[in-house]
């Protein structure tokens, strides 16, 4: 399965937020919040490691990337 685009991830994130706001059950809202967290991580960090194609790269490439704030 190819990685999702940023717009696909954001669309799911938005839909989940709407569902969470409309949820009447606290357990359901908590489960949706957990899924939102997974989607947020996917958006920030990229596709999870178990979904990445095997490339034979060194283990160092699997470490999370750090985004630096640059002055404007």
C-alpha positions as a printed NumPy array, in Angstrom:
array([[  0.   ,   0.   ,   0.   ],
       [  1.513,   3.366,  -0.994],
       [  1.945,   5.984,   1.721],
       [ -0.916,   8.422,   2.108],
       [ -0.572,  12.017,   1.012],
       [ -0.635,  14.837,   3.517],
       [ -4.076,  15.912,   2.276],
       [ -5.461,  12.389,   2.849],
       [ -4.048,  12.32 ,   6.377],
       [ -5.404,  15.777,   7.167],
       [ -8.824,  14.84 ,   5.788],
       [ -9.012,  11.84 ,   8.126],
       [ -7.712,  13.959,  11.031],
       [-10.46 ,  16.545,  10.405],
       [-13.19 ,  13.891,  10.097],
       [-12.061,  12.22 ,  13.33 ],
       [-12.105,  15.549,  15.163],
       [-15.701,  16.132,  14.058],
       [-16.703,  12.609,  15.16 ],
       [-14.995,  13.123,  18.531],
       [-16.825,  16.406,  19.101],
       [-20.167,  14.745,  18.273],
       [-19.535,  11.561,  20.319],
       [-21.886,  11.191,  23.257],
       [-20.02 ,   8.295,  24.871],
       [-16.81 ,   9.129,  26.765],
       [-15.21 ,   5.785,  25.819],
       [-15.918,   6.381,  22.148],
       [-14.474,   9.899,  22.35 ],
       [-11.363,   8.472,  24.038],
       [-10.929,   5.856,  21.288],
       [-11.291,   8.526,  18.602],
       [ -8.745,  10.682,  20.417],
       [ -6.289,   7.76 ,  20.376],
       [ -6.782,   7.371,  16.616],
       [ -6.287,  11.12 ,  16.144],
       [ -2.953,  10.77 ,  17.944],
       [ -1.916,   7.972,  15.541],
       [ -2.894,  10.079,  12.532],
       [ -1.023,  13.075,  13.979],
       [  2.133,  10.963,  14.373],
       [  1.766,   9.682,  10.81 ],
       [  1.471,  13.261,   9.554],
       [  4.475,  14.499,  11.544],
       [  6.795,  11.489,  11.323],
       [  5.674,   9.948,   8.048],
       [  4.425,   6.45 ,   7.315],
       [  4.945,   4.018,  10.226],
       [  8.015,   1.76 ,   9.929],
       [  5.943,  -1.412,   9.421],
       [  4.414,   0.133,   6.277],
       [  7.677,   1.353,   4.742],
       [  9.15 ,  -0.648,   1.881],
       [ 12.263,  -2.647,   2.718],
       [ 15.243,  -0.81 ,   1.268],
       [ 18.172,  -2.363,   3.11 ],
       [ 19.219,   0.978,   4.6  ],
       [ 21.169,   1.196,   7.824],
       [ 19.277,   1.318,  11.123],
       [ 20.299,   4.971,  11.515],
       [ 17.805,   5.89 ,   8.756],
       [ 14.964,   4.519,  10.894],
       [ 15.524,   7.087,  13.637],
       [ 12.968,   9.9  ,  13.797],
       [ 13.876,  13.088,  11.996],
       [ 14.006,  16.321,  13.981],
       [ 12.615,  19.426,  12.386],
       [ 14.492,  22.599,  13.251],
       [ 12.895,  26.011,  13.561],
       [ 14.643,  28.444,  11.287],
       [ 14.589,  32.179,  11.897],
       [ 12.429,  34.195,   9.522]])
